[in-house]
Amino acid sequence: MAGRTFYRSFSQAAMRDPIVSGAELTVSERPDPRWGSQLWIAERNQIYFSTQLSPRISEADRYADEAVRVVQEAILRRRIAQSLQPSLDLSDEEL
C-alpha cells in the first residue's frame, strides 16, 4: 500500500515538473517483510533515487517530493555532462 501511495504521489509531482516529465523513468518496488518496501527510480540502468519506505503511508508523500527533487537534479547533471562531452562526429576545427 505504501509503494502505491508513493508511486501515485511521485507521478503527480513528476508530471508537474517539465524536466522529470520528459524522462522515461522506471519506479520499482521490492517488498521487505521486516522494513516495509525498498523503492528505486531509474532511467535505463542508472538508478537516480532509492529509499526504504516503512509501511506508514503518511511518509510516502514526503519521500515522493524528495524523489522528484533528486531525480530532477540527476537528469540535469546528466544533460549537462552530455552537452560538455565532445562529439565524435566533429573534428577539433569544427568545434
LINWO-V612421 format. One record per backbone hydrogen bond with DSSP energy under -0.5 kcal/mol. NH is the residue of the N-H (numbers start at 0). CO is the residue of the C=O. E is the energy in kcal/mol with one decimal. If there is no record, write none. Layout:
# LINWO-V612421
NH_CO_E + NH_CO_E
This chain:
# LINWO-V612421
4_0_-2.1 + 5_1_-2.6 + 6_2_-2.5 + 7_3_-2.4 + 8_4_-2.4 + 9_5_-3.1 + 10_6_-2.9 + 11_7_-1.9 + 12_8_-2.2 + 13_9_-2.8 + 14_10_-1.9 + 15_11_-0.9 + 16_12_-0.6 + 16_13_-0.7 + 17_15_-0.6 + 20_16_-2.5 + 21_17_-0.6 + 22_19_-1.4 + 24_22_-1.0 + 25_41_-3.0 + 27_25_-0.6 + 27_39_-2.9 + 29_37_-2.7 + 31_35_-3.2 + 35_31_-2.6 + 36_34_-0.6 + 36_52_-2.6 + 37_29_-2.8 + 38_36_-0.5 + 38_50_-2.8 + 39_27_-2.0 + 40_48_-2.9 + 41_25_-2.4 + 42_45_-2.4 + 45_42_-2.3 + 46_44_-0.7 + 47_40_-2.8 + 47_45_-0.5 + 48_40_-1.6 + 50_38_-2.6 + 52_36_-3.6 + 52_50_-0.6 + 53_51_-0.5 + 58_55_-0.9 + 59_56_-1.4 + 60_56_-0.6 + 61_57_-0.5 + 62_58_-2.2 + 63_59_-2.1 + 64_60_-2.1 + 65_61_-1.9 + 66_62_-2.4 + 67_63_-2.1 + 68_64_-1.8 + 69_65_-2.5 + 70_66_-2.8 + 71_67_-2.4 + 72_68_-2.1 + 73_69_-2.2 + 74_70_-2.5 + 75_71_-2.3 + 76_72_-2.5 + 77_73_-2.2 + 78_74_-2.5 + 79_75_-2.4 + 80_76_-2.5 + 81_77_-2.3 + 82_78_-2.1 + 83_79_-1.6 + 84_80_-1.0 + 89_86_-0.8 + 94_90_-0.9 + 94_91_-0.5
